[in-house]
Amino acid sequence: MNNLSQDAGAPLKSSYAPGLSPEPSTAGGRGPADALIPVGQVFEALPLTFEHLKSCLALFFVFVIEAWEMMIIVYTSPLISKDFNLGPVAVGNLIGAIFVGMGIGSIVWGPISDRIGRKKSIIYSLVLYGVVSVASVFSPDYSTLYALRLLSGVVAAGMLVVTFPYFTELLPVRSRGPFTVYLAAGWPIGMLLALGATVWMMSMGWRWVIGMSSLAALWALVVAYLVPESPYWLAGKGRQEQARAVILRLSRGATVISPQRQLHVEEVKRGVWSDLLSGRVLAVTLLQIAINFTFAWGYWGLQSWLPTLLQQRGLSLPQSYSFIAISALCMIPGYMSASYLTGKFGRKKVMIAYVALSAIAGYAFANTQTMTALYASNFALAFFSLGAWGVWDTWVAELYSTRLRTVGYSWAVLAQRLANIAAPTFIGLLVAQGSSFNTTTTIINLFMIATVLMALFLPETEGKDLA
């Protein structure tokens, strides 16, 4: 057992050594109550337990649901288009509605999470998503469906903004990188499940598909039962007893914080956006926002038009969808490899290497002359780009202190959503003007190169305590 009740003047590191349980001391008139224990240092020695694995499973499927929600409207859009007699522009706007909503929601959920907690934010986001999704099933016309899809983006943004910062605040320092990258692997799983559900229920109509997806709101019960609140947030709010209880639970009794010791993080106040643009945080904020925009632009600009671009290379529409499904499967080992490597080499090196390799694969994809090379280069692009996303989602959440973590991450999500809105429109203009396949994909690829260059200037966070 790690008994954290030693003398306040003793070296803090030694108090976390397994099996060490020294008696409190009041030498010099100072007792253990005088000591402040940074929560980040507690997590240096916290063992990885089954409690972490349960939290990982619960939050993994939150991200699966998020991916499902973003992709389900893409896959059901042909059915909706037929039902409401929509043209391509209207369909494109409907697909983009959730991203507009998420852009709005991303700047709302950060402060909400700082106010009510990480756990409640995830639960409320899931429940509200389910309610809005059920309502959209009964949409009588396009305008109503568009409004509800936009609203679903606003409420579902809570899952995206909070999940990664929340999970990093539950993990031991040494496990934070690899496990959080595994969490990101929920994206291709959500894509595949959404695609599979659409194909399975297509004959029943899009309302049944959307209605079934609404059942994901029930996952809020699993989060409520399996995942504890962040001890960083609890300590920042002065809820010492609850923070100690969570640490005891996560360690399965191996780490005990004495009531005479005070867990410490920077005070968690309502997220103030202006704080992201002051002092030493300013450079990090500007860089991460720019990287989120360029990286999301490069990835989504290609993915949103991939079926059309592949048809330019001679694939039929059914072949294009099969191509995309296989690409999603290639993302999974990309996450696995990135998870392993980030624990060995750090966030910065793996992120830069994987985005650089994505750019190389993208160049090959743009200029390949054979169908075999087209398949191979795109699968390499899927492998490296999504592996990089897994590392990036982890890295962004570690760049800020507890007080600014979810607010900072919310601006990262906003930058991504702006890119999600802008990139398909810009690529659509290129396609409409007759831009060639390799010219279009090369332009997309330039955003990947910009991502690599900017990532060089961000600080490494591997192995460092969360503040």
C-alpha positions as CSV (number, residue, x, y, z in Angstrom):
1,M,0.0,0.0,0.0
2,N,1.2,3.5,-0.7
3,N,0.5,5.4,2.5
4,L,0.8,9.2,1.8
5,S,0.9,10.4,5.4
6,Q,4.5,11.1,5.9
7,D,6.2,14.2,7.3
8,A,5.6,17.3,5.2
9,G,9.3,18.1,5.1
10,A,10.3,14.7,3.7
11,P,11.0,14.3,0.0
12,L,7.7,13.9,-1.8
13,K,8.9,11.3,-4.2
14,S,9.7,8.8,-1.5
15,S,6.1,9.0,-0.1
16,Y,4.9,7.1,-3.2
17,A,7.2,4.2,-3.0
18,P,5.3,0.9,-2.7
19,G,5.3,-0.5,0.8
20,L,6.5,2.7,2.4
21,S,4.3,3.9,5.2
22,P,6.3,6.2,7.6
23,E,4.6,7.7,10.6
24,P,3.5,11.3,10.5
25,S,5.9,13.8,12.1
26,T,5.2,17.1,13.8
27,A,8.8,18.1,14.1
28,G,9.4,21.9,14.1
29,G,5.7,22.5,14.8
30,R,4.7,21.5,11.3
31,G,2.4,18.6,10.8
32,P,1.3,16.7,7.7
33,A,-1.6,19.1,7.3
34,D,0.9,21.6,6.1
35,A,1.8,19.5,3.1
36,L,0.2,20.0,-0.3
37,I,0.5,17.0,-2.6
38,P,0.2,17.7,-6.3
39,V,-2.3,15.3,-7.8
40,G,0.0,14.8,-10.8
41,Q,2.7,13.4,-8.5
42,V,0.3,11.0,-7.0
43,F,-0.4,9.7,-10.5
44,E,3.3,9.1,-11.1
45,A,3.2,6.0,-8.8
46,L,-0.5,5.1,-9.1
47,P,-0.8,1.5,-10.3
48,L,-2.7,0.6,-13.5
49,T,-5.7,-1.4,-12.3
50,F,-8.9,-3.0,-13.6
51,E,-10.7,0.2,-12.6
52,H,-8.7,2.0,-15.3
53,L,-9.6,-0.7,-17.9
54,K,-13.3,-0.3,-17.0
55,S,-13.1,3.5,-17.5
56,C,-11.2,2.9,-20.8
57,L,-14.0,0.7,-22.1
58,A,-16.8,3.0,-21.1
59,L,-15.1,6.2,-22.6
60,F,-13.9,4.2,-25.6
61,F,-17.5,3.6,-26.6
62,V,-18.4,7.2,-25.9
63,F,-16.0,8.1,-28.7
64,V,-17.4,5.3,-30.8
65,I,-20.8,6.9,-30.4
66,E,-19.4,10.3,-31.3
67,A,-17.9,8.8,-34.6
68,W,-21.2,7.0,-35.3
69,E,-23.1,10.3,-34.9
70,M,-20.9,12.2,-37.2
71,M,-21.0,9.5,-40.0
72,I,-24.5,8.1,-39.8
73,I,-26.0,11.1,-41.7
74,V,-23.4,10.7,-44.4
75,Y,-24.3,7.0,-45.0
76,T,-28.1,7.7,-44.8
77,S,-28.1,10.8,-46.9
78,P,-29.1,9.0,-50.1
79,L,-32.2,7.7,-48.3
80,I,-33.0,11.1,-46.9
81,S,-32.4,12.7,-50.3
82,K,-34.9,10.4,-51.9
83,D,-37.5,10.9,-49.1
84,F,-37.3,14.7,-49.2
85,N,-36.4,15.1,-52.9
86,L,-33.2,17.0,-52.1
87,G,-30.5,18.2,-54.5
88,P,-26.7,17.8,-53.9
89,V,-26.4,21.2,-52.3
90,A,-29.2,20.5,-49.7
91,V,-27.6,17.1,-48.9
92,G,-24.2,18.7,-48.4
93,N,-25.7,21.3,-46.1
94,L,-27.5,18.6,-44.1
95,I,-24.2,16.6,-43.7
96,G,-22.5,19.8,-42.6
97,A,-25.2,20.7,-40.1
98,I,-23.7,18.6,-37.3
99,F,-20.3,20.2,-37.7
100,V,-21.8,23.7,-37.5
101,G,-23.6,22.6,-34.3
102,M,-20.4,21.1,-32.9
103,G,-18.5,24.3,-33.7
104,I,-21.1,26.1,-31.5
105,G,-21.2,23.4,-28.9
106,S,-17.4,23.1,-28.6
107,I,-17.1,26.6,-27.0
108,V,-20.0,25.9,-24.6
109,W,-19.0,22.5,-23.2
110,G,-15.5,23.4,-22.0
111,P,-16.8,25.9,-19.4
112,I,-19.7,23.6,-18.6
113,S,-17.3,20.8,-17.8
114,D,-15.2,23.1,-15.6
115,R,-18.4,24.1,-13.7
116,I,-20.3,20.8,-13.2
117,G,-17.5,18.2,-13.7
118,R,-16.2,15.9,-16.4
119,K,-18.5,13.0,-15.6
120,K,-21.8,14.9,-15.5
121,S,-20.9,16.6,-18.8
122,I,-20.4,13.3,-20.6
123,I,-23.7,11.9,-19.2
124,Y,-25.7,15.0,-20.0
125,S,-24.2,15.2,-23.5
126,L,-25.2,11.5,-24.2
127,V,-28.7,11.9,-22.8
128,L,-29.4,15.2,-24.7
129,Y,-28.0,13.6,-27.9
130,G,-30.5,10.8,-27.5
131,V,-33.4,13.1,-27.0
132,V,-32.6,15.3,-30.0
133,S,-31.8,12.2,-32.2
134,V,-35.2,10.7,-31.4
135,A,-36.9,14.0,-32.2
136,S,-35.2,14.0,-35.6
137,V,-36.8,10.7,-36.5
138,F,-40.1,12.5,-36.7
139,S,-38.9,15.4,-38.8
140,P,-41.7,16.2,-41.3
141,D,-39.5,18.2,-43.7
142,Y,-35.9,19.1,-44.6
143,S,-35.8,22.3,-42.5
144,T,-36.8,20.6,-39.3
145,L,-34.3,17.8,-39.9
146,Y,-31.6,20.3,-40.6
147,A,-32.3,22.3,-37.4
148,L,-32.4,19.1,-35.3
149,R,-29.1,17.8,-36.9
150,L,-27.5,21.2,-36.0
151,L,-28.8,20.9,-32.4
152,S,-27.6,17.3,-32.2
153,G,-24.1,18.7,-33.0
154,V,-24.4,21.3,-30.2
155,V,-25.3,18.7,-27.6
156,A,-23.0,15.9,-28.8
157,A,-20.0,18.2,-28.8
158,G,-19.8,17.6,-25.1
159,M,-18.7,14.0,-25.7
160,L,-15.9,15.1,-28.1
161,V,-14.7,18.1,-26.0
162,V,-14.6,16.3,-22.6
163,T,-13.8,12.6,-23.3
164,F,-10.0,12.9,-24.0
165,P,-9.2,15.4,-21.2
166,Y,-11.3,13.4,-18.8
167,F,-9.5,10.1,-19.6
168,T,-6.1,11.6,-19.3
169,E,-7.0,12.8,-15.8
170,L,-7.8,9.2,-14.7
171,L,-4.6,7.4,-15.9
172,P,-1.2,6.9,-14.3
173,V,1.5,9.1,-16.0
174,R,3.3,6.2,-17.6
175,S,0.0,4.8,-19.1
176,R,-1.5,8.0,-20.2
177,G,-0.2,8.1,-23.8
178,P,-0.7,4.5,-24.9
179,F,-4.2,4.2,-23.4
180,T,-5.5,7.5,-24.7
181,V,-4.3,6.6,-28.2
182,Y,-6.3,3.3,-27.9
183,L,-9.3,5.5,-26.9
184,A,-9.0,7.3,-30.2
185,A,-9.3,3.9,-32.1
186,G,-13.1,4.3,-31.4
187,W,-13.3,6.5,-34.6
188,P,-12.9,3.7,-37.2
189,I,-15.1,1.4,-35.0
190,G,-17.8,4.0,-35.0
191,M,-17.5,4.5,-38.8
192,L,-17.8,0.7,-39.4
193,L,-20.7,0.3,-37.1
194,A,-22.6,3.3,-38.7
195,L,-21.9,1.8,-42.1
196,G,-23.0,-1.6,-41.1
197,A,-26.2,-0.3,-39.4
198,T,-27.1,1.6,-42.5
199,V,-26.7,-1.4,-44.8
200,W,-28.5,-3.7,-42.4
201,M,-31.5,-1.4,-41.9
202,M,-31.6,0.4,-45.3
203,S,-34.7,-1.4,-46.4
204,M,-36.6,0.0,-43.4
205,G,-35.7,3.6,-44.2
206,W,-33.5,6.3,-42.7
207,R,-35.8,7.0,-39.8
208,W,-35.2,3.5,-38.4
209,V,-31.5,3.9,-38.8
210,I,-31.4,7.2,-36.9
211,G,-33.9,5.9,-34.3
212,M,-31.6,2.9,-33.6
213,S,-28.6,5.2,-33.2
214,S,-30.5,7.2,-30.6
215,L,-30.3,4.2,-28.3
216,A,-26.7,5.1,-27.8
217,A,-27.9,7.6,-25.1
218,L,-28.4,4.6,-22.8
219,W,-24.6,4.3,-22.6
220,A,-24.8,7.2,-20.1
221,L,-25.9,4.6,-17.5
222,V,-22.6,2.7,-18.1
223,V,-20.5,5.9,-17.7
224,A,-22.4,6.7,-14.5
225,Y,-21.7,3.3,-13.1
226,L,-18.1,2.5,-14.3
227,V,-16.3,5.9,-14.5
228,P,-15.3,8.0,-11.5
229,E,-15.1,11.8,-11.5
230,S,-11.7,13.2,-12.3
231,P,-9.6,13.6,-9.1
232,Y,-7.9,16.6,-10.7
233,W,-11.2,18.4,-11.1
234,L,-12.4,17.3,-7.6
235,A,-9.2,18.6,-5.9
236,G,-9.4,21.8,-7.9
237,K,-12.9,22.3,-6.6
238,G,-11.8,21.7,-3.0
239,R,-13.6,18.4,-2.7
240,Q,-10.7,16.7,-1.0
241,E,-12.6,13.7,0.5
242,Q,-14.1,12.7,-2.9
243,A,-10.7,13.2,-4.7
244,R,-9.0,10.8,-2.1
245,A,-11.8,8.3,-2.6
246,V,-11.4,8.3,-6.4
247,I,-7.7,7.7,-6.1
248,L,-8.3,4.9,-3.6
249,R,-10.8,3.4,-6.1
250,L,-8.6,3.7,-9.1
251,S,-5.6,2.1,-7.3
252,R,-7.9,-0.6,-5.8
253,G,-6.8,0.3,-2.3
254,A,-3.0,0.5,-3.1
255,T,-2.7,4.3,-2.8
256,V,-4.1,5.9,0.4
257,I,-4.1,9.6,0.9
258,S,-4.1,10.6,4.5
259,P,-6.9,13.1,5.5
260,Q,-4.0,15.3,6.9
261,R,-2.6,15.7,3.4
262,Q,-4.1,18.1,0.9
263,L,-4.3,17.2,-2.8
264,H,-3.4,20.2,-4.9
265,V,-4.0,21.4,-8.4
266,E,-4.5,24.9,-9.7
267,E,-7.9,26.0,-8.6
268,V,-10.5,25.0,-11.2
269,K,-12.7,28.0,-12.0
270,R,-15.1,28.5,-14.8
271,G,-13.0,28.3,-18.0
272,V,-12.0,31.7,-19.1
273,W,-11.2,31.9,-22.8
274,S,-9.0,35.0,-22.5
275,D,-6.6,33.0,-20.2
276,L,-5.8,30.9,-23.3
277,L,-4.3,33.9,-24.9
278,S,-2.2,35.2,-22.1
279,G,1.4,34.7,-21.0
280,R,3.2,31.5,-21.9
281,V,-0.1,29.8,-22.8
282,L,-0.6,32.1,-25.8
283,A,2.0,30.4,-28.1
284,V,0.7,26.9,-27.3
285,T,-2.9,28.0,-27.9
286,L,-2.2,29.6,-31.3
287,L,-0.2,26.6,-32.4
288,Q,-2.6,23.9,-31.3
289,I,-5.6,25.8,-32.9
290,A,-3.6,26.1,-36.2
291,I,-2.5,22.5,-36.1
292,N,-6.1,21.3,-35.4
293,F,-7.3,23.3,-38.4
294,T,-4.7,22.2,-40.9
295,F,-4.7,18.6,-39.8
296,A,-8.5,18.3,-39.8
297,W,-8.6,20.1,-43.2
298,G,-6.1,17.7,-44.7
299,Y,-7.9,14.7,-43.4
300,W,-11.5,15.7,-43.8
301,G,-10.9,17.4,-47.1
302,L,-9.9,14.0,-48.6
303,Q,-12.4,11.8,-46.7
304,S,-15.5,13.8,-47.5
305,W,-14.8,13.7,-51.3
306,L,-13.1,10.3,-51.4
307,P,-15.9,8.4,-53.2
308,T,-16.0,11.1,-55.9
309,L,-12.2,11.3,-56.2
310,L,-12.0,7.5,-56.4
311,Q,-14.7,7.5,-59.2
312,Q,-12.3,9.8,-61.1
313,R,-9.8,7.0,-60.9
314,G,-12.3,4.4,-62.3
315,L,-13.9,2.9,-59.3
316,S,-17.7,2.5,-59.2
317,L,-19.6,3.9,-56.2
318,P,-20.1,0.4,-54.5
319,Q,-16.3,-0.2,-55.0
320,S,-15.6,3.2,-53.5
321,Y,-17.6,2.3,-50.3
322,S,-15.8,-1.0,-50.0
323,F,-12.5,0.8,-50.5
324,I,-13.4,3.2,-47.6
325,A,-14.5,0.3,-45.3
326,I,-11.1,-1.5,-45.9
327,S,-9.4,1.8,-45.2
328,A,-11.2,2.1,-41.9
329,L,-9.9,-1.3,-40.9
330,C,-6.3,-0.1,-41.7
331,M,-6.8,2.7,-39.2
332,I,-6.9,0.3,-36.3
333,P,-3.4,-1.0,-36.5
334,G,-2.3,2.6,-37.1
335,Y,-3.7,3.4,-33.6
336,M,-2.1,0.3,-32.1
337,S,1.3,1.1,-33.4
338,A,1.1,4.8,-32.4
339,S,-0.1,3.8,-28.9
340,Y,3.0,1.6,-28.5
341,L,5.5,4.0,-29.9
342,T,4.3,7.1,-28.1
343,G,5.1,5.4,-24.8
344,K,8.6,4.8,-26.0
345,F,9.5,7.9,-28.0
346,G,7.0,10.5,-26.8
347,R,4.2,12.4,-28.4
348,K,6.2,14.9,-30.5
349,K,8.4,12.4,-32.3
350,V,5.6,10.0,-33.1
351,M,3.1,12.7,-34.1
352,I,5.6,14.4,-36.5
353,A,6.8,11.1,-38.0
354,Y,3.3,9.8,-38.6
355,V,2.0,13.0,-40.1
356,A,5.1,13.2,-42.3
357,L,4.5,9.6,-43.5
358,S,0.9,10.5,-44.1
359,A,2.1,13.3,-46.3
360,I,4.3,11.0,-48.2
361,A,1.5,8.5,-48.6
362,G,-0.8,11.3,-49.7
363,Y,1.7,12.3,-52.4
364,A,1.9,8.8,-53.6
365,F,-1.9,8.5,-53.6
366,A,-2.2,11.7,-55.7
367,N,0.4,10.6,-58.3
368,T,0.0,6.8,-58.5
369,Q,-0.5,5.3,-61.9
370,T,-1.9,1.8,-61.0
371,M,-4.8,0.6,-59.1
372,T,-2.6,-1.6,-56.8
373,A,-0.5,1.5,-55.9
374,L,-3.7,3.5,-55.3
375,Y,-4.9,0.9,-52.8
376,A,-1.5,0.6,-51.1
377,S,-1.0,4.3,-50.8
378,N,-4.4,5.0,-49.4
379,F,-4.1,2.3,-46.8
380,A,-0.8,3.7,-45.7
381,L,-2.5,7.1,-45.6
382,A,-5.2,5.7,-43.4
383,F,-2.7,3.9,-41.1
384,F,-0.4,6.8,-40.5
385,S,-3.0,9.7,-40.4
386,L,-5.3,8.1,-37.9
387,G,-2.4,6.9,-35.8
388,A,-1.3,10.5,-35.7
389,W,-4.8,11.6,-34.7
390,G,-4.6,9.3,-31.8
391,V,-1.4,10.8,-30.5
392,W,-2.6,14.3,-31.2
393,D,-5.9,13.9,-29.2
394,T,-3.7,12.8,-26.3
395,W,-1.1,15.5,-26.7
396,V,-3.6,18.4,-26.9
397,A,-5.3,17.4,-23.7
398,E,-1.9,17.5,-21.9
399,L,-0.8,20.9,-23.0
400,Y,-2.9,22.8,-20.5
401,S,-3.3,22.8,-16.7
402,T,-6.5,21.4,-15.1
403,R,-8.0,24.8,-15.0
404,L,-7.7,25.3,-18.8
405,R,-7.7,21.7,-20.1
406,T,-11.2,21.3,-21.3
407,V,-11.5,25.0,-22.4
408,G,-8.3,24.6,-24.4
409,Y,-9.5,21.3,-25.9
410,S,-12.8,22.9,-26.8
411,W,-11.0,25.4,-29.0
412,A,-9.1,22.5,-30.6
413,V,-12.5,20.9,-31.4
414,L,-13.8,24.3,-32.7
415,A,-10.8,24.6,-35.1
416,Q,-11.4,21.0,-36.3
417,R,-15.1,21.7,-36.9
418,L,-14.3,24.9,-38.9
419,A,-12.0,22.8,-41.1
420,N,-14.7,20.1,-41.4
421,I,-17.0,22.8,-42.8
422,A,-14.5,24.6,-45.0
423,A,-12.6,21.7,-46.5
424,P,-15.5,19.9,-48.3
425,T,-16.7,23.2,-49.7
426,F,-13.3,24.2,-51.1
427,I,-12.6,20.7,-52.5
428,G,-16.1,20.7,-54.0
429,L,-15.2,24.0,-55.9
430,L,-12.1,22.4,-57.2
431,V,-14.0,19.3,-58.4
432,A,-16.7,21.5,-60.0
433,Q,-14.0,23.5,-61.9
434,G,-12.5,20.3,-63.3
435,S,-9.4,20.1,-61.1
436,S,-7.6,16.8,-61.7
437,F,-7.3,14.0,-59.2
438,N,-3.6,14.6,-58.5
439,T,-3.9,18.4,-58.3
440,T,-6.8,18.2,-55.8
441,T,-5.1,15.6,-53.6
442,T,-1.8,17.5,-53.7
443,I,-3.5,20.7,-52.4
444,I,-5.0,18.6,-49.6
445,N,-1.6,17.2,-48.8
446,L,-0.1,20.6,-48.3
447,F,-2.1,21.0,-45.1
448,M,-0.5,17.8,-43.8
449,I,3.0,19.4,-44.4
450,A,2.0,22.5,-42.6
451,T,0.9,20.4,-39.7
452,V,4.3,18.7,-39.4
453,L,6.1,22.1,-39.5
454,M,4.0,23.6,-36.7
455,A,4.2,20.5,-34.5
456,L,8.0,21.0,-34.3
457,F,7.4,24.0,-32.0
458,L,5.1,22.4,-29.4
459,P,6.5,21.1,-26.1
460,E,6.8,17.4,-25.4
461,T,4.5,16.1,-22.6
462,E,5.4,12.4,-22.4
463,G,6.1,11.4,-18.9
464,K,5.3,14.8,-17.4
465,D,2.8,15.3,-14.6
466,L,-0.5,17.0,-15.4
467,A,-0.7,20.3,-13.6
